[in-house]
Amino acid sequence: MGVKGPQRASAPQYFSDPGLDALYQMMLVLAEEVAVLRERVDAALAVQQEGEMATRERVDARDLGDAYDPVRKDFVQRLLEPLEDLAERESKA
């Protein structure tokens, strides 16, 4: 007799087309990668502007701080705007 673990909850469906949901999930993963890369580039530029060589260690250690929050917020807003429009159209369908 096998022991069964907890059942995995079904993934939420946001759009009427499951393919669109999969595309949405893929886009979120890619957007996360882009956000990380953008922040690392900005950290590397900040290190260089301080007159140091932008090594991996210096870039990893560079905290852009709260002053970078508006940049993050703007990126997220621009990213989500088309999805919000799509979700609104889907909810009316």
PDB file of N, CA, C and O in Angstrom:
ATOM      1  N   MET A   1       0.847  -1.175   0.000  1.00  0.00           N
ATOM      2  CA  MET A   1       0.000   0.000   0.000  1.00  0.00           C
ATOM      3  C   MET A   1       0.895   1.241   0.000  1.00  0.00           C
ATOM      4  O   MET A   1       1.725   1.411   0.893  1.00  0.00           O
ATOM      5  N   GLY A   2       0.728   2.090  -0.984  1.00  0.00           N
ATOM      6  CA  GLY A   2       1.538   3.293  -1.089  1.00  0.00           C
ATOM      7  C   GLY A   2       0.961   4.435  -0.267  1.00  0.00           C
ATOM      8  O   GLY A   2      -0.249   4.547  -0.071  1.00  0.00           O
ATOM      9  N   VAL A   3       1.854   5.262   0.197  1.00  0.00           N
ATOM     10  CA  VAL A   3       1.431   6.443   0.948  1.00  0.00           C
ATOM     11  C   VAL A   3       1.365   7.616  -0.026  1.00  0.00           C
ATOM     12  O   VAL A   3       2.306   7.879  -0.774  1.00  0.00           O
ATOM     13  N   LYS A   4       0.256   8.297   0.000  1.00  0.00           N
ATOM     14  CA  LYS A   4       0.083   9.450  -0.885  1.00  0.00           C
ATOM     15  C   LYS A   4       0.372  10.725  -0.116  1.00  0.00           C
ATOM     16  O   LYS A   4      -0.065  10.901   1.021  1.00  0.00           O
ATOM     17  N   GLY A   5       1.115  11.608  -0.758  1.00  0.00           N
ATOM     18  CA  GLY A   5       1.400  12.904  -0.166  1.00  0.00           C
ATOM     19  C   GLY A   5       0.247  13.857  -0.400  1.00  0.00           C
ATOM     20  O   GLY A   5      -0.774  13.482  -0.976  1.00  0.00           O
ATOM     21  N   PRO A   6       0.413  15.082   0.045  1.00  0.00           N
ATOM     22  CA  PRO A   6      -0.654  16.062  -0.168  1.00  0.00           C
ATOM     23  C   PRO A   6      -0.860  16.307  -1.661  1.00  0.00           C
ATOM     24  O   PRO A   6       0.088  16.291  -2.445  1.00  0.00           O
ATOM     25  N   GLN A   7      -2.086  16.527  -2.027  1.00  0.00           N
ATOM     26  CA  GLN A   7      -2.411  16.787  -3.421  1.00  0.00           C
ATOM     27  C   GLN A   7      -2.018  18.211  -3.770  1.00  0.00           C
ATOM     28  O   GLN A   7      -2.228  19.149  -3.002  1.00  0.00           O
ATOM     29  N   ARG A   8      -1.451  18.335  -4.937  1.00  0.00           N
ATOM     30  CA  ARG A   8      -1.059  19.659  -5.415  1.00  0.00           C
ATOM     31  C   ARG A   8      -2.311  20.434  -5.818  1.00  0.00           C
ATOM     32  O   ARG A   8      -3.185  19.927  -6.521  1.00  0.00           O
ATOM     33  N   ALA A   9      -2.365  21.658  -5.357  1.00  0.00           N
ATOM     34  CA  ALA A   9      -3.500  22.511  -5.718  1.00  0.00           C
ATOM     35  C   ALA A   9      -3.415  22.854  -7.199  1.00  0.00           C
ATOM     36  O   ALA A   9      -2.326  23.015  -7.751  1.00  0.00           O
ATOM     37  N   SER A  10      -4.559  22.963  -7.821  1.00  0.00           N
ATOM     38  CA  SER A  10      -4.543  23.327  -9.236  1.00  0.00           C
ATOM     39  C   SER A  10      -4.099  24.785  -9.373  1.00  0.00           C
ATOM     40  O   SER A  10      -4.404  25.636  -8.537  1.00  0.00           O
ATOM     41  N   ALA A  11      -3.374  25.033 -10.450  1.00  0.00           N
ATOM     42  CA  ALA A  11      -2.882  26.387 -10.698  1.00  0.00           C
ATOM     43  C   ALA A  11      -4.064  27.304 -11.011  1.00  0.00           C
ATOM     44  O   ALA A  11      -4.997  26.902 -11.706  1.00  0.00           O
ATOM     45  N   PRO A  12      -4.023  28.523 -10.503  1.00  0.00           N
ATOM     46  CA  PRO A  12      -5.124  29.442 -10.812  1.00  0.00           C
ATOM     47  C   PRO A  12      -5.153  29.752 -12.306  1.00  0.00           C
ATOM     48  O   PRO A  12      -4.114  29.823 -12.961  1.00  0.00           O
ATOM     49  N   GLN A  13      -6.346  29.933 -12.822  1.00  0.00           N
ATOM     50  CA  GLN A  13      -6.483  30.302 -14.231  1.00  0.00           C
ATOM     51  C   GLN A  13      -7.013  31.730 -14.277  1.00  0.00           C
ATOM     52  O   GLN A  13      -8.081  32.031 -13.745  1.00  0.00           O
ATOM     53  N   TYR A  14      -6.241  32.603 -14.926  1.00  0.00           N
ATOM     54  CA  TYR A  14      -6.593  34.012 -14.977  1.00  0.00           C
ATOM     55  C   TYR A  14      -7.340  34.369 -16.257  1.00  0.00           C
ATOM     56  O   TYR A  14      -8.161  35.286 -16.266  1.00  0.00           O
ATOM     57  N   PHE A  15      -7.057  33.653 -17.326  1.00  0.00           N
ATOM     58  CA  PHE A  15      -7.642  33.967 -18.622  1.00  0.00           C
ATOM     59  C   PHE A  15      -8.441  32.777 -19.125  1.00  0.00           C
ATOM     60  O   PHE A  15      -8.240  31.654 -18.663  1.00  0.00           O
ATOM     61  N   SER A  16      -9.341  33.012 -20.063  1.00  0.00           N
ATOM     62  CA  SER A  16     -10.187  31.942 -20.576  1.00  0.00           C
ATOM     63  C   SER A  16      -9.399  30.917 -21.381  1.00  0.00           C
ATOM     64  O   SER A  16      -9.837  29.774 -21.511  1.00  0.00           O
ATOM     65  N   ASP A  17      -8.267  31.294 -21.915  1.00  0.00           N
ATOM     66  CA  ASP A  17      -7.436  30.390 -22.713  1.00  0.00           C
ATOM     67  C   ASP A  17      -6.254  29.919 -21.871  1.00  0.00           C
ATOM     68  O   ASP A  17      -5.458  30.748 -21.431  1.00  0.00           O
ATOM     69  N   PRO A  18      -6.111  28.599 -21.629  1.00  0.00           N
ATOM     70  CA  PRO A  18      -4.984  28.104 -20.828  1.00  0.00           C
ATOM     71  C   PRO A  18      -3.629  28.451 -21.446  1.00  0.00           C
ATOM     72  O   PRO A  18      -2.647  28.618 -20.723  1.00  0.00           O
ATOM     73  N   GLY A  19      -3.567  28.558 -22.765  1.00  0.00           N
ATOM     74  CA  GLY A  19      -2.323  28.947 -23.421  1.00  0.00           C
ATOM     75  C   GLY A  19      -1.920  30.361 -23.034  1.00  0.00           C
ATOM     76  O   GLY A  19      -0.736  30.657 -22.877  1.00  0.00           O
ATOM     77  N   LEU A  20      -2.902  31.223 -22.884  1.00  0.00           N
ATOM     78  CA  LEU A  20      -2.636  32.594 -22.475  1.00  0.00           C
ATOM     79  C   LEU A  20      -2.121  32.633 -21.035  1.00  0.00           C
ATOM     80  O   LEU A  20      -1.244  33.432 -20.708  1.00  0.00           O
ATOM     81  N   ASP A  21      -2.663  31.775 -20.185  1.00  0.00           N
ATOM     82  CA  ASP A  21      -2.152  31.673 -18.820  1.00  0.00           C
ATOM     83  C   ASP A  21      -0.694  31.224 -18.813  1.00  0.00           C
ATOM     84  O   ASP A  21       0.119  31.766 -18.065  1.00  0.00           O
ATOM     85  N   ALA A  22      -0.359  30.232 -19.648  1.00  0.00           N
ATOM     86  CA  ALA A  22       1.021  29.752 -19.720  1.00  0.00           C
ATOM     87  C   ALA A  22       1.943  30.863 -20.222  1.00  0.00           C
ATOM     88  O   ALA A  22       3.050  31.033 -19.710  1.00  0.00           O
ATOM     89  N   LEU A  23       1.492  31.610 -21.210  1.00  0.00           N
ATOM     90  CA  LEU A  23       2.276  32.716 -21.734  1.00  0.00           C
ATOM     91  C   LEU A  23       2.485  33.783 -20.657  1.00  0.00           C
ATOM     92  O   LEU A  23       3.571  34.351 -20.535  1.00  0.00           O
ATOM     93  N   TYR A  24       1.451  34.042 -19.892  1.00  0.00           N
ATOM     94  CA  TYR A  24       1.519  35.003 -18.790  1.00  0.00           C
ATOM     95  C   TYR A  24       2.576  34.576 -17.774  1.00  0.00           C
ATOM     96  O   TYR A  24       3.386  35.394 -17.337  1.00  0.00           O
ATOM     97  N   GLN A  25       2.567  33.294 -17.398  1.00  0.00           N
ATOM     98  CA  GLN A  25       3.543  32.798 -16.434  1.00  0.00           C
ATOM     99  C   GLN A  25       4.966  32.909 -16.985  1.00  0.00           C
ATOM    100  O   GLN A  25       5.886  33.301 -16.268  1.00  0.00           O
ATOM    101  N   MET A  26       5.138  32.562 -18.257  1.00  0.00           N
ATOM    102  CA  MET A  26       6.451  32.653 -18.885  1.00  0.00           C
ATOM    103  C   MET A  26       6.930  34.106 -18.898  1.00  0.00           C
ATOM    104  O   MET A  26       8.098  34.389 -18.629  1.00  0.00           O
ATOM    105  N   MET A  27       6.018  35.009 -19.211  1.00  0.00           N
ATOM    106  CA  MET A  27       6.368  36.425 -19.261  1.00  0.00           C
ATOM    107  C   MET A  27       6.795  36.933 -17.890  1.00  0.00           C
ATOM    108  O   MET A  27       7.716  37.744 -17.790  1.00  0.00           O
ATOM    109  N   LEU A  28       6.140  36.469 -16.844  1.00  0.00           N
ATOM    110  CA  LEU A  28       6.522  36.897 -15.494  1.00  0.00           C
ATOM    111  C   LEU A  28       7.925  36.429 -15.138  1.00  0.00           C
ATOM    112  O   LEU A  28       8.691  37.170 -14.522  1.00  0.00           O
ATOM    113  N   VAL A  29       8.262  35.205 -15.521  1.00  0.00           N
ATOM    114  CA  VAL A  29       9.611  34.693 -15.251  1.00  0.00           C
ATOM    115  C   VAL A  29      10.647  35.517 -16.013  1.00  0.00           C
ATOM    116  O   VAL A  29      11.671  35.906 -15.452  1.00  0.00           O
ATOM    117  N   LEU A  30      10.379  35.779 -17.283  1.00  0.00           N
ATOM    118  CA  LEU A  30      11.314  36.577 -18.080  1.00  0.00           C
ATOM    119  C   LEU A  30      11.424  38.005 -17.544  1.00  0.00           C
ATOM    120  O   LEU A  30      12.514  38.578 -17.518  1.00  0.00           O
ATOM    121  N   ALA A  31      10.308  38.574 -17.120  1.00  0.00           N
ATOM    122  CA  ALA A  31      10.332  39.928 -16.574  1.00  0.00           C
ATOM    123  C   ALA A  31      11.167  39.988 -15.300  1.00  0.00           C
ATOM    124  O   ALA A  31      11.878  40.965 -15.063  1.00  0.00           O
ATOM    125  N   GLU A  32      11.080  38.948 -14.487  1.00  0.00           N
ATOM    126  CA  GLU A  32      11.888  38.900 -13.270  1.00  0.00           C
ATOM    127  C   GLU A  32      13.376  38.896 -13.625  1.00  0.00           C
ATOM    128  O   GLU A  32      14.174  39.591 -12.996  1.00  0.00           O
ATOM    129  N   GLU A  33      13.736  38.111 -14.632  1.00  0.00           N
ATOM    130  CA  GLU A  33      15.135  38.068 -15.078  1.00  0.00           C
ATOM    131  C   GLU A  33      15.587  39.436 -15.606  1.00  0.00           C
ATOM    132  O   GLU A  33      16.694  39.884 -15.306  1.00  0.00           O
ATOM    133  N   VAL A  34      14.737  40.088 -16.384  1.00  0.00           N
ATOM    134  CA  VAL A  34      15.077  41.409 -16.925  1.00  0.00           C
ATOM    135  C   VAL A  34      15.249  42.413 -15.792  1.00  0.00           C
ATOM    136  O   VAL A  34      16.171  43.228 -15.821  1.00  0.00           O
ATOM    137  N   ALA A  35      14.376  42.361 -14.801  1.00  0.00           N
ATOM    138  CA  ALA A  35      14.476  43.294 -13.677  1.00  0.00           C
ATOM    139  C   ALA A  35      15.798  43.111 -12.937  1.00  0.00           C
ATOM    140  O   ALA A  35      16.446  44.091 -12.569  1.00  0.00           O
ATOM    141  N   VAL A  36      16.195  41.869 -12.720  1.00  0.00           N
ATOM    142  CA  VAL A  36      17.466  41.596 -12.041  1.00  0.00           C
ATOM    143  C   VAL A  36      18.629  42.114 -12.877  1.00  0.00           C
ATOM    144  O   VAL A  36      19.541  42.752 -12.351  1.00  0.00           O
ATOM    145  N   LEU A  37      18.599  41.843 -14.170  1.00  0.00           N
ATOM    146  CA  LEU A  37      19.676  42.299 -15.047  1.00  0.00           C
ATOM    147  C   LEU A  37      19.770  43.821 -15.088  1.00  0.00           C
ATOM    148  O   LEU A  37      20.867  44.378 -15.053  1.00  0.00           O
ATOM    149  N   ARG A  38      18.620  44.498 -15.162  1.00  0.00           N
ATOM    150  CA  ARG A  38      18.624  45.961 -15.175  1.00  0.00           C
ATOM    151  C   ARG A  38      19.244  46.520 -13.897  1.00  0.00           C
ATOM    152  O   ARG A  38      20.029  47.467 -13.934  1.00  0.00           O
ATOM    153  N   GLU A  39      18.878  45.920 -12.775  1.00  0.00           N
ATOM    154  CA  GLU A  39      19.414  46.404 -11.502  1.00  0.00           C
ATOM    155  C   GLU A  39      20.918  46.135 -11.407  1.00  0.00           C
ATOM    156  O   GLU A  39      21.660  46.957 -10.869  1.00  0.00           O
ATOM    157  N   ARG A  40      21.366  45.003 -11.919  1.00  0.00           N
ATOM    158  CA  ARG A  40      22.806  44.698 -11.896  1.00  0.00           C
ATOM    159  C   ARG A  40      23.582  45.660 -12.794  1.00  0.00           C
ATOM    160  O   ARG A  40      24.677  46.096 -12.439  1.00  0.00           O
ATOM    161  N   VAL A  41      23.016  45.993 -13.959  1.00  0.00           N
ATOM    162  CA  VAL A  41      23.676  46.956 -14.840  1.00  0.00           C
ATOM    163  C   VAL A  41      23.770  48.310 -14.141  1.00  0.00           C
ATOM    164  O   VAL A  41      24.818  48.954 -14.171  1.00  0.00           O
ATOM    165  N   ASP A  42      22.682  48.741 -13.515  1.00  0.00           N
ATOM    166  CA  ASP A  42      22.710  50.017 -12.805  1.00  0.00           C
ATOM    167  C   ASP A  42      23.690  49.987 -11.633  1.00  0.00           C
ATOM    168  O   ASP A  42      24.348  50.988 -11.349  1.00  0.00           O
ATOM    169  N   ALA A  43      23.788  48.853 -10.957  1.00  0.00           N
ATOM    170  CA  ALA A  43      24.765  48.726  -9.863  1.00  0.00           C
ATOM    171  C   ALA A  43      26.185  48.788 -10.414  1.00  0.00           C
ATOM    172  O   ALA A  43      27.057  49.416  -9.813  1.00  0.00           O
ATOM    173  N   ALA A  44      26.423  48.138 -11.557  1.00  0.00           N
ATOM    174  CA  ALA A  44      27.754  48.172 -12.173  1.00  0.00           C
ATOM    175  C   ALA A  44      28.118  49.597 -12.578  1.00  0.00           C
ATOM    176  O   ALA A  44      29.257  50.024 -12.394  1.00  0.00           O
ATOM    177  N   LEU A  45      27.157  50.330 -13.126  1.00  0.00           N
ATOM    178  CA  LEU A  45      27.407  51.723 -13.510  1.00  0.00           C
ATOM    179  C   LEU A  45      27.713  52.579 -12.279  1.00  0.00           C
ATOM    180  O   LEU A  45      28.582  53.449 -12.319  1.00  0.00           O
ATOM    181  N   ALA A  46      26.994  52.326 -11.191  1.00  0.00           N
ATOM    182  CA  ALA A  46      27.234  53.087  -9.961  1.00  0.00           C
ATOM    183  C   ALA A  46      28.633  52.806  -9.418  1.00  0.00           C
ATOM    184  O   ALA A  46      29.317  53.717  -8.951  1.00  0.00           O
ATOM    185  N   VAL A  47      29.054  51.542  -9.480  1.00  0.00           N
ATOM    186  CA  VAL A  47      30.403  51.188  -9.028  1.00  0.00           C
ATOM    187  C   VAL A  47      31.439  51.904  -9.883  1.00  0.00           C
ATOM    188  O   VAL A  47      32.410  52.451  -9.362  1.00  0.00           O
ATOM    189  N   GLN A  48      31.232  51.899 -11.192  1.00  0.00           N
ATOM    190  CA  GLN A  48      32.184  52.564 -12.091  1.00  0.00           C
ATOM    191  C   GLN A  48      32.216  54.072 -11.861  1.00  0.00           C
ATOM    192  O   GLN A  48      33.281  54.687 -11.906  1.00  0.00           O
ATOM    193  N   GLN A  49      31.052  54.668 -11.615  1.00  0.00           N
ATOM    194  CA  GLN A  49      31.010  56.107 -11.375  1.00  0.00           C
ATOM    195  C   GLN A  49      31.747  56.489 -10.102  1.00  0.00           C
ATOM    196  O   GLN A  49      32.181  57.630  -9.946  1.00  0.00           O
ATOM    197  N   GLU A  50      31.886  55.536  -9.197  1.00  0.00           N
ATOM    198  CA  GLU A  50      32.648  55.777  -7.968  1.00  0.00           C
ATOM    199  C   GLU A  50      34.144  55.580  -8.205  1.00  0.00           C
ATOM    200  O   GLU A  50      34.947  55.696  -7.278  1.00  0.00           O
ATOM    201  N   GLY A  51      34.513  55.280  -9.456  1.00  0.00           N
ATOM    202  CA  GLY A  51      35.918  55.147  -9.799  1.00  0.00           C
ATOM    203  C   GLY A  51      36.508  53.775  -9.552  1.00  0.00           C
ATOM    204  O   GLY A  51      37.729  53.614  -9.559  1.00  0.00           O
ATOM    205  N   GLU A  52      35.660  52.790  -9.336  1.00  0.00           N
ATOM    206  CA  GLU A  52      36.140  51.430  -9.085  1.00  0.00           C
ATOM    207  C   GLU A  52      35.859  50.544 -10.291  1.00  0.00           C
ATOM    208  O   GLU A  52      35.001  50.850 -11.118  1.00  0.00           O
ATOM    209  N   MET A  53      36.587  49.454 -10.377  1.00  0.00           N
ATOM    210  CA  MET A  53      36.333  48.463 -11.416  1.00  0.00           C
ATOM    211  C   MET A  53      35.087  47.675 -11.018  1.00  0.00           C
ATOM    212  O   MET A  53      34.966  47.248  -9.870  1.00  0.00           O
ATOM    213  N   ALA A  54      34.173  47.483 -11.945  1.00  0.00           N
ATOM    214  CA  ALA A  54      32.916  46.793 -11.648  1.00  0.00           C
ATOM    215  C   ALA A  54      33.117  45.282 -11.687  1.00  0.00           C
ATOM    216  O   ALA A  54      32.799  44.632 -12.683  1.00  0.00           O
ATOM    217  N   THR A  55      33.639  44.735 -10.615  1.00  0.00           N
ATOM    218  CA  THR A  55      33.796  43.288 -10.505  1.00  0.00           C
ATOM    219  C   THR A  55      32.487  42.677 -10.015  1.00  0.00           C
ATOM    220  O   THR A  55      31.612  43.378  -9.506  1.00  0.00           O
ATOM    221  N   ARG A  56      32.368  41.365 -10.176  1.00  0.00           N
ATOM    222  CA  ARG A  56      31.165  40.677  -9.700  1.00  0.00           C
ATOM    223  C   ARG A  56      30.931  40.941  -8.213  1.00  0.00           C
ATOM    224  O   ARG A  56      29.803  41.188  -7.787  1.00  0.00           O
ATOM    225  N   GLU A  57      32.003  40.887  -7.434  1.00  0.00           N
ATOM    226  CA  GLU A  57      31.875  41.079  -5.990  1.00  0.00           C
ATOM    227  C   GLU A  57      31.389  42.492  -5.662  1.00  0.00           C
ATOM    228  O   GLU A  57      30.525  42.667  -4.803  1.00  0.00           O
ATOM    229  N   ARG A  58      31.936  43.490  -6.336  1.00  0.00           N
ATOM    230  CA  ARG A  58      31.532  44.874  -6.065  1.00  0.00           C
ATOM    231  C   ARG A  58      30.092  45.131  -6.508  1.00  0.00           C
ATOM    232  O   ARG A  58      29.340  45.827  -5.826  1.00  0.00           O
ATOM    233  N   VAL A  59      29.717  44.567  -7.650  1.00  0.00           N
ATOM    234  CA  VAL A  59      28.345  44.743  -8.138  1.00  0.00           C
ATOM    235  C   VAL A  59      27.371  44.045  -7.197  1.00  0.00           C
ATOM    236  O   VAL A  59      26.328  44.603  -6.856  1.00  0.00           O
ATOM    237  N   ASP A  60      27.709  42.820  -6.772  1.00  0.00           N
ATOM    238  CA  ASP A  60      26.841  42.092  -5.845  1.00  0.00           C
ATOM    239  C   ASP A  60      26.702  42.816  -4.511  1.00  0.00           C
ATOM    240  O   ASP A  60      25.643  42.777  -3.884  1.00  0.00           O
ATOM    241  N   ALA A  61      27.769  43.473  -4.081  1.00  0.00           N
ATOM    242  CA  ALA A  61      27.751  44.159  -2.787  1.00  0.00           C
ATOM    243  C   ALA A  61      27.091  45.534  -2.860  1.00  0.00           C
ATOM    244  O   ALA A  61      26.714  46.090  -1.828  1.00  0.00           O
ATOM    245  N   ARG A  62      26.947  46.081  -4.047  1.00  0.00           N
ATOM    246  CA  ARG A  62      26.409  47.448  -4.214  1.00  0.00           C
ATOM    247  C   ARG A  62      24.913  47.442  -3.983  1.00  0.00           C
ATOM    248  O   ARG A  62      24.171  46.782  -4.710  1.00  0.00           O
ATOM    249  N   ASP A  63      24.467  48.169  -2.980  1.00  0.00           N
ATOM    250  CA  ASP A  63      23.043  48.320  -2.682  1.00  0.00           C
ATOM    251  C   ASP A  63      22.600  49.660  -3.233  1.00  0.00           C
ATOM    252  O   ASP A  63      23.089  50.707  -2.809  1.00  0.00           O
ATOM    253  N   LEU A  64      21.676  49.625  -4.176  1.00  0.00           N
ATOM    254  CA  LEU A  64      21.205  50.872  -4.778  1.00  0.00           C
ATOM    255  C   LEU A  64      20.262  51.633  -3.846  1.00  0.00           C
ATOM    256  O   LEU A  64      19.955  52.802  -4.082  1.00  0.00           O
ATOM    257  N   GLY A  65      19.812  50.971  -2.802  1.00  0.00           N
ATOM    258  CA  GLY A  65      19.037  51.626  -1.755  1.00  0.00           C
ATOM    259  C   GLY A  65      17.636  52.035  -2.171  1.00  0.00           C
ATOM    260  O   GLY A  65      17.149  51.705  -3.252  1.00  0.00           O
ATOM    261  N   ASP A  66      17.015  52.767  -1.265  1.00  0.00           N
ATOM    262  CA  ASP A  66      15.637  53.215  -1.469  1.00  0.00           C
ATOM    263  C   ASP A  66      15.505  54.186  -2.632  1.00  0.00           C
ATOM    264  O   ASP A  66      14.424  54.323  -3.204  1.00  0.00           O
ATOM    265  N   ALA A  67      16.580  54.854  -2.985  1.00  0.00           N
ATOM    266  CA  ALA A  67      16.523  55.810  -4.099  1.00  0.00           C
ATOM    267  C   ALA A  67      16.206  55.100  -5.420  1.00  0.00           C
ATOM    268  O   ALA A  67      15.751  55.734  -6.372  1.00  0.00           O
ATOM    269  N   TYR A  68      16.446  53.795  -5.476  1.00  0.00           N
ATOM    270  CA  TYR A  68      16.188  53.027  -6.700  1.00  0.00           C
ATOM    271  C   TYR A  68      14.742  52.545  -6.783  1.00  0.00           C
ATOM    272  O   TYR A  68      14.313  52.055  -7.828  1.00  0.00           O
ATOM    273  N   ASP A  69      13.991  52.678  -5.699  1.00  0.00           N
ATOM    274  CA  ASP A  69      12.601  52.205  -5.674  1.00  0.00           C
ATOM    275  C   ASP A  69      11.738  52.785  -6.791  1.00  0.00           C
ATOM    276  O   ASP A  69      10.964  52.032  -7.383  1.00  0.00           O
ATOM    277  N   PRO A  70      11.820  54.085  -7.120  1.00  0.00           N
ATOM    278  CA  PRO A  70      10.996  54.600  -8.225  1.00  0.00           C
ATOM    279  C   PRO A  70      11.318  53.932  -9.564  1.00  0.00           C
ATOM    280  O   PRO A  70      10.428  53.757 -10.396  1.00  0.00           O
ATOM    281  N   VAL A  71      12.567  53.563  -9.775  1.00  0.00           N
ATOM    282  CA  VAL A  71      12.942  52.867 -11.014  1.00  0.00           C
ATOM    283  C   VAL A  71      12.274  51.502 -11.058  1.00  0.00           C
ATOM    284  O   VAL A  71      11.726  51.102 -12.085  1.00  0.00           O
ATOM    285  N   ARG A  72      12.323  50.782  -9.926  1.00  0.00           N
ATOM    286  CA  ARG A  72      11.669  49.469  -9.845  1.00  0.00           C
ATOM    287  C   ARG A  72      10.166  49.611 -10.066  1.00  0.00           C
ATOM    288  O   ARG A  72       9.565  48.845 -10.819  1.00  0.00           O
ATOM    289  N   LYS A  73       9.573  50.587  -9.409  1.00  0.00           N
ATOM    290  CA  LYS A  73       8.127  50.781  -9.505  1.00  0.00           C
ATOM    291  C   LYS A  73       7.711  51.111 -10.939  1.00  0.00           C
ATOM    292  O   LYS A  73       6.701  50.600 -11.422  1.00  0.00           O
ATOM    293  N   ASP A  74       8.470  51.949 -11.612  1.00  0.00           N
ATOM    294  CA  ASP A  74       8.180  52.306 -12.994  1.00  0.00           C
ATOM    295  C   ASP A  74       8.263  51.077 -13.900  1.00  0.00           C
ATOM    296  O   ASP A  74       7.414  50.893 -14.773  1.00  0.00           O
ATOM    297  N   PHE A  75       9.276  50.238 -13.700  1.00  0.00           N
ATOM    298  CA  PHE A  75       9.413  49.025 -14.505  1.00  0.00           C
ATOM    299  C   PHE A  75       8.207  48.112 -14.321  1.00  0.00           C
ATOM    300  O   PHE A  75       7.650  47.612 -15.298  1.00  0.00           O
ATOM    301  N   VAL A  76       7.806  47.897 -13.083  1.00  0.00           N
ATOM    302  CA  VAL A  76       6.662  47.020 -12.804  1.00  0.00           C
ATOM    303  C   VAL A  76       5.390  47.601 -13.410  1.00  0.00           C
ATOM    304  O   VAL A  76       4.588  46.862 -13.981  1.00  0.00           O
ATOM    305  N   GLN A  77       5.193  48.898 -13.297  1.00  0.00           N
ATOM    306  CA  GLN A  77       3.996  49.529 -13.850  1.00  0.00           C
ATOM    307  C   GLN A  77       3.941  49.366 -15.365  1.00  0.00           C
ATOM    308  O   GLN A  77       2.897  49.014 -15.916  1.00  0.00           O
ATOM    309  N   ARG A  78       5.060  49.620 -16.039  1.00  0.00           N
ATOM    310  CA  ARG A  78       5.097  49.467 -17.500  1.00  0.00           C
ATOM    311  C   ARG A  78       4.896  48.014 -17.910  1.00  0.00           C
ATOM    312  O   ARG A  78       4.314  47.734 -18.958  1.00  0.00           O
ATOM    313  N   LEU A  79       5.372  47.105 -17.096  1.00  0.00           N
ATOM    314  CA  LEU A  79       5.221  45.681 -17.373  1.00  0.00           C
ATOM    315  C   LEU A  79       3.771  45.229 -17.230  1.00  0.00           C
ATOM    316  O   LEU A  79       3.267  44.475 -18.062  1.00  0.00           O
ATOM    317  N   LEU A  80       3.114  45.683 -16.192  1.00  0.00           N
ATOM    318  CA  LEU A  80       1.769  45.201 -15.890  1.00  0.00           C
ATOM    319  C   LEU A  80       0.665  45.915 -16.662  1.00  0.00           C
ATOM    320  O   LEU A  80      -0.438  45.383 -16.786  1.00  0.00           O
ATOM    321  N   GLU A  81       0.933  47.085 -17.170  1.00  0.00           N
ATOM    322  CA  GLU A  81      -0.098  47.855 -17.853  1.00  0.00           C
ATOM    323  C   GLU A  81      -0.785  47.068 -18.985  1.00  0.00           C
ATOM    324  O   GLU A  81      -2.014  47.018 -19.014  1.00  0.00           O
ATOM    325  N   PRO A  82      -0.050  46.463 -19.898  1.00  0.00           N
ATOM    326  CA  PRO A  82      -0.726  45.698 -20.953  1.00  0.00           C
ATOM    327  C   PRO A  82      -1.498  44.499 -20.405  1.00  0.00           C
ATOM    328  O   PRO A  82      -2.541  44.138 -20.951  1.00  0.00           O
ATOM    329  N   LEU A  83      -0.999  43.875 -19.331  1.00  0.00           N
ATOM    330  CA  LEU A  83      -1.705  42.744 -18.745  1.00  0.00           C
ATOM    331  C   LEU A  83      -2.998  43.177 -18.073  1.00  0.00           C
ATOM    332  O   LEU A  83      -4.002  42.468 -18.130  1.00  0.00           O
ATOM    333  N   GLU A  84      -2.973  44.328 -17.445  1.00  0.00           N
ATOM    334  CA  GLU A  84      -4.198  44.838 -16.824  1.00  0.00           C
ATOM    335  C   GLU A  84      -5.254  45.104 -17.878  1.00  0.00           C
ATOM    336  O   GLU A  84      -6.432  44.807 -17.678  1.00  0.00           O
ATOM    337  N   ASP A  85      -4.829  45.666 -19.008  1.00  0.00           N
ATOM    338  CA  ASP A  85      -5.767  45.906 -20.107  1.00  0.00           C
ATOM    339  C   ASP A  85      -6.334  44.590 -20.632  1.00  0.00           C
ATOM    340  O   ASP A  85      -7.533  44.487 -20.891  1.00  0.00           O
ATOM    341  N   LEU A  86      -5.474  43.586 -20.788  1.00  0.00           N
ATOM    342  CA  LEU A  86      -5.908  42.280 -21.281  1.00  0.00           C
ATOM    343  C   LEU A  86      -6.860  41.624 -20.295  1.00  0.00           C
ATOM    344  O   LEU A  86      -7.881  41.068 -20.700  1.00  0.00           O
ATOM    345  N   ALA A  87      -6.545  41.678 -19.016  1.00  0.00           N
ATOM    346  CA  ALA A  87      -7.407  41.085 -17.991  1.00  0.00           C
ATOM    347  C   ALA A  87      -8.773  41.755 -17.979  1.00  0.00           C
ATOM    348  O   ALA A  87      -9.793  41.092 -17.794  1.00  0.00           O
ATOM    349  N   GLU A  88      -8.793  43.059 -18.174  1.00  0.00           N
ATOM    350  CA  GLU A  88     -10.067  43.781 -18.208  1.00  0.00           C
ATOM    351  C   GLU A  88     -10.909  43.336 -19.402  1.00  0.00           C
ATOM    352  O   GLU A  88     -12.114  43.120 -19.273  1.00  0.00           O
ATOM    353  N   ARG A  89     -10.268  43.199 -20.568  1.00  0.00           N
ATOM    354  CA  ARG A  89     -11.004  42.733 -21.757  1.00  0.00           C
ATOM    355  C   ARG A  89     -11.510  41.311 -21.560  1.00  0.00           C
ATOM    356  O   ARG A  89     -12.630  40.990 -21.956  1.00  0.00           O
ATOM    357  N   GLU A  90     -10.688  40.455 -20.949  1.00  0.00           N
ATOM    358  CA  GLU A  90     -11.079  39.059 -20.706  1.00  0.00           C
ATOM    359  C   GLU A  90     -12.264  38.992 -19.737  1.00  0.00           C
ATOM    360  O   GLU A  90     -13.154  38.158 -19.905  1.00  0.00           O
ATOM    361  N   SER A  91     -12.279  39.854 -18.738  1.00  0.00           N
ATOM    362  CA  SER A  91     -13.358  39.803 -17.755  1.00  0.00           C
ATOM    363  C   SER A  91     -14.688  40.246 -18.347  1.00  0.00           C
ATOM    364  O   SER A  91     -15.748  39.875 -17.844  1.00  0.00           O
ATOM    365  N   LYS A  92     -14.637  41.029 -19.402  1.00  0.00           N
ATOM    366  CA  LYS A  92     -15.862  41.494 -20.063  1.00  0.00           C
ATOM    367  C   LYS A  92     -16.379  40.485 -21.101  1.00  0.00           C
ATOM    368  O   LYS A  92     -17.525  40.564 -21.542  1.00  0.00           O
ATOM    369  N   ALA A  93     -15.521  39.550 -21.475  1.00  0.00           N
ATOM    370  CA  ALA A  93     -15.899  38.568 -22.514  1.00  0.00           C
ATOM    371  C   ALA A  93     -16.786  37.479 -21.973  1.00  0.00           C
ATOM    372  O   ALA A  93     -17.187  36.584 -22.717  1.00  0.00           O
TER     373      ALA A  93
END
